[in-house]
Amino acid sequence: MRLPRVTALLTSLAVTTAAHPVSPTTPIPISAVPPLASAALPAPGPLHIIGGPSTGGCIAGAVSLPPQGAGFQTIHLDRSAFWGAPQTIADLRLFGREAEAAGLPTLLIEDISRARGGPLPGGHVSHQIGLDVDVGLDMRPRPPLSASDRESVVLRSMVRPDGRDVDPAAWSPAVVSLLHIAAGLPEVDRILVNPAIKQQLCRQVSGDRSWLHLIRPWYGHAAHMHIRFRCPAGQADCAQAPPPPRGDGCGPTLQWWFDQLNAPAKPSEPYRPPPLPSACQAILAG
């Protein structure tokens, strides 16, 4: 997820690293991370995740999502990476099967992580430890994409240009079904979507609304959801965020996001990604 305003906002994710120390001394500058084309194979050995969504990090023992499978295709292969923790990949394959069984179009999956983690092009702070994935929200009926279409496809926004509501021409009950299925996947920590999408879910979902607390508003994310999975068991160096607040998230905290649309624009400082944990040096150097 590419977030130009992320520096001032990361604290709202309330990611706590104190319980999972990750060697704060001698951090690695981002400039030292190999380009996307290098370190194309995962670090050998058992799964080892270091870092978290606000610190960046790395992963050993990653596995890859195949380019396509039951109910899903990867897109933008020339500039994305599709490696993750084994549970992440297993859950994505389950997502594809469940979406297909529900009669939804083929899922379009974009960034997960590099083979050894570390920053992706564009300065992702998340998408570095194999637990984050972007999935398109456009649920218009379509056949599977050709190889060339998978590189050129532009994910359609679900949100009006003014950011205050969903685009009725793009929104459909199928988008609600997609998000409901995603929220029910094993080990989902939270799902980030545009505030207008969260607002529409608050209006539209009836009956069981318990899953809505996992759907969290965040800047951007008008054309894709960002799924974040919890740290796997036994990964002491993986910084786990506290769980989302209780409740459906449809009250005053949601209105805050729309109040910001009326606030005067503030000058933003150039984004500087945090240095990586020093423990990542050996993993990324391979």
C-alpha positions in Angstrom: 0.0 0.0 0.0 1.5 3.2 -1.1 0.7 6.0 1.4 2.2 9.5 0.9 0.9 10.7 4.3 1.8 7.6 6.3 4.6 9.2 8.4 2.2 11.3 10.6 -0.5 8.6 10.7 1.3 5.4 11.6 0.6 5.8 15.3 -3.1 5.3 14.6 -2.4 1.7 13.8 -1.2 1.3 17.5 1.5 -1.2 16.6 3.4 -2.2 19.8 6.9 -3.6 19.3 8.0 -3.5 23.0 6.7 -7.0 23.6 8.7 -8.3 20.6 12.2 -6.8 20.6 13.8 -6.8 17.1 17.4 -5.6 17.7 17.1 -1.8 17.5 20.8 -1.2 17.3 22.6 -0.6 14.1 19.5 -0.3 11.9 19.8 -0.9 8.1 19.3 2.1 5.9 16.7 1.6 3.2 19.3 2.4 0.5 21.1 -0.8 1.4 18.2 -3.0 0.5 18.7 -4.9 -2.8 16.5 -3.9 -5.7 13.4 -6.0 -6.4 15.1 -8.1 -9.1 17.8 -9.3 -6.6 17.4 -11.7 -3.7 14.8 -13.4 -5.9 14.8 -16.6 -3.8 13.7 -16.8 -0.2 16.1 -17.2 2.7 16.4 -20.9 3.5 15.4 -22.4 6.8 12.3 -22.3 9.0 9.9 -19.3 9.0 11.4 -16.3 10.8 9.5 -13.0 10.6 11.3 -9.9 12.0 9.6 -6.5 12.4 6.1 -5.2 11.9 3.8 -3.0 9.8 5.2 0.3 11.2 8.8 -0.7 11.4 9.4 -2.6 8.2 11.2 -5.9 8.4 12.1 -9.1 6.6 11.2 -12.8 6.4 13.0 -16.1 6.0 11.2 -19.2 4.9 8.7 -17.4 2.7 6.7 -19.3 0.0 5.3 -17.9 -3.2 1.7 -17.6 -4.4 1.4 -19.1 -7.9 0.5 -16.7 -10.7 -3.0 -18.1 -10.8 -5.1 -20.7 -9.1 -8.7 -21.5 -8.2 -10.5 -18.2 -8.1 -7.5 -15.9 -8.3 -4.9 -14.3 -10.5 -1.9 -12.2 -9.7 -1.5 -8.8 -11.5 1.3 -6.4 -12.3 3.9 -9.1 -12.2 6.5 -6.8 -13.6 6.4 -4.5 -10.5 4.8 -6.6 -7.7 6.0 -9.4 -5.5 4.1 -12.4 -4.3 6.0 -14.1 -1.5 4.5 -14.5 2.0 4.4 -16.6 5.2 3.0 -20.1 4.5 -0.2 -19.2 6.4 -0.6 -16.1 4.2 -0.4 -18.0 1.0 -2.7 -20.8 2.3 -5.3 -18.2 3.3 -5.1 -16.5 0.0 -5.7 -19.7 -1.9 -8.6 -20.4 0.5 -9.9 -16.9 -0.3 -9.9 -17.6 -4.0 -11.7 -20.9 -3.6 -14.4 -19.3 -1.3 -14.9 -16.4 -3.6 -15.2 -18.7 -6.6 -17.8 -20.8 -4.7 -19.7 -17.7 -4.0 -20.0 -16.9 -7.7 -17.6 -13.9 -7.5 -15.3 -12.9 -10.4 -11.6 -14.0 -10.2 -9.7 -12.2 -7.5 -7.0 -9.9 -8.6 -4.1 -10.1 -6.2 -1.3 -7.5 -6.2 1.5 -6.9 -3.7 2.3 -9.3 -0.9 6.1 -9.2 -0.1 9.5 -9.8 -1.7 11.1 -13.2 -1.3 13.1 -12.0 1.8 10.9 -9.0 2.7 12.2 -5.5 2.9 10.8 -2.5 1.1 8.9 -2.8 -2.1 9.3 -0.1 -4.8 7.3 2.9 -3.7 8.4 2.8 -0.1 5.9 0.4 1.5 6.3 0.2 5.2 4.0 -2.7 5.4 4.2 -5.5 2.8 7.7 -6.3 4.2 7.1 -9.4 6.4 4.9 -11.6 4.3 1.6 -10.9 6.2 0.1 -8.1 4.0 -1.7 -8.4 0.7 -3.6 -6.1 -1.7 -6.7 -7.5 -3.4 -8.8 -5.6 -5.9 -12.4 -4.7 -5.1 -13.9 -4.4 -8.6 -16.5 -7.2 -8.7 -17.9 -6.5 -12.2 -18.4 -9.8 -14.1 -15.3 -10.5 -16.2 -13.5 -13.5 -17.7 -10.0 -14.4 -16.4 -7.5 -11.8 -17.7 -5.0 -12.6 -20.4 -1.3 -12.4 -19.7 -1.1 -8.9 -21.2 -4.2 -7.7 -19.5 -2.8 -8.8 -16.2 0.1 -6.3 -16.6 -2.0 -3.4 -17.9 -5.2 -3.7 -15.8 -6.1 -0.6 -13.7 -8.1 -1.5 -10.7 -11.4 0.5 -10.6 -12.0 2.8 -7.7 -15.1 2.2 -5.6 -15.2 5.8 -4.3 -16.4 9.1 -5.7 -13.7 11.6 -6.6 -14.6 13.8 -3.7 -14.0 10.9 -1.3 -17.3 11.3 0.6 -19.1 8.3 -0.6 -18.9 5.2 -2.8 -19.4 5.5 -6.6 -22.8 3.9 -7.2 -21.8 2.9 -10.7 -18.9 0.8 -9.3 -20.4 -0.5 -6.0 -22.5 -3.6 -5.8 -23.6 -6.3 -3.3 -20.8 -8.4 -4.6 -18.2 -6.1 -3.0 -19.9 -6.6 0.3 -19.8 -10.3 -0.2 -16.1 -10.1 -1.1 -15.2 -8.2 2.1 -17.3 -10.5 4.2 -15.5 -13.5 2.9 -12.1 -11.8 3.5 -13.0 -10.9 7.1 -13.8 -14.6 7.8 -10.4 -15.9 6.7 -8.3 -17.5 9.4 -5.8 -15.3 11.2 -7.0 -12.0 9.7 -5.9 -9.1 11.9 -7.6 -6.3 10.0 -8.6 -5.2 6.5 -7.9 -1.6 5.4 -10.4 0.1 3.1 -11.2 3.7 2.1 -13.4 5.5 4.7 -16.2 5.8 2.2 -16.2 2.0 1.7 -16.4 1.5 5.5 -19.3 4.0 5.6 -21.2 2.2 3.0 -20.8 -1.1 4.8 -22.1 0.5 8.0 -25.2 1.6 6.1 -25.8 -1.6 4.1 -24.8 -4.6 6.3 -27.7 -6.0 8.4 -28.0 -9.1 10.6 -24.6 -10.3 11.6 -22.4 -7.2 11.8 -19.7 -8.7 14.0 -17.2 -8.9 11.1 -17.3 -5.1 10.5 -14.9 -4.4 13.4 -12.2 -5.9 11.2 -12.8 -3.5 8.4 -10.8 -0.4 9.2 -10.8 3.0 7.4 -7.5 4.2 6.0 -6.3 6.7 3.5 -6.4 5.6 -0.2 -7.6 2.0 -0.6 -10.4 3.0 -2.9 -9.7 0.3 -5.5 -8.2 -2.5 -3.3 -8.4 -3.8 0.2 -5.3 -4.4 2.2 -5.5 -7.6 4.2 -3.2 -7.9 7.2 -2.8 -11.3 8.8 -1.7 -11.9 12.4 1.8 -12.9 13.4 2.0 -16.7 13.2 2.5 -18.6 16.4 6.0 -18.8 17.7 7.3 -15.8 15.8 8.6 -13.8 18.8 10.3 -11.2 16.5 7.1 -10.4 14.7 5.5 -7.2 16.1 1.8 -7.9 16.5 -0.6 -4.9 16.6 -3.2 -4.8 19.3 -6.6 -6.0 18.0 -9.0 -3.5 16.5 -11.3 -1.7 18.9 -14.5 -3.5 19.9 -17.7 -2.6 18.2 -18.6 -2.2 14.5 -16.5 0.9 14.0 -19.5 2.9 12.6 -19.6 5.7 15.2 -17.8 9.0 15.7 -14.4 7.5 14.9 -15.6 6.9 11.4 -17.0 10.4 11.0 -13.5 11.8 11.9 -12.2 10.7 8.5 -14.8 12.7 6.7 -14.2 15.7 8.9 -10.6 15.8 7.7 -11.9 16.4 4.1 -13.1 19.8 5.3 -9.9 20.7 7.1 -7.3 23.0 5.4 -4.5 21.0 3.7 -1.4 20.9 5.8 2.1 20.9 4.2 3.6 17.5 4.3 7.2 16.7 5.0 9.1 14.4 2.6 8.4 10.8 3.6 11.4 9.0 5.1 10.8 5.3 5.6 12.2 3.9 8.9 15.4 2.0 8.9 15.0 -1.8 9.0 15.8 -3.9 12.1 19.5 -4.8 12.2 18.5 -8.5 12.5 17.4 -8.3 8.9 20.9 -7.8 7.5 21.8 -11.5 7.2 18.4 -12.3 5.6 18.4 -9.5 3.1 22.1 -9.9 2.2 21.5 -13.3 0.6 
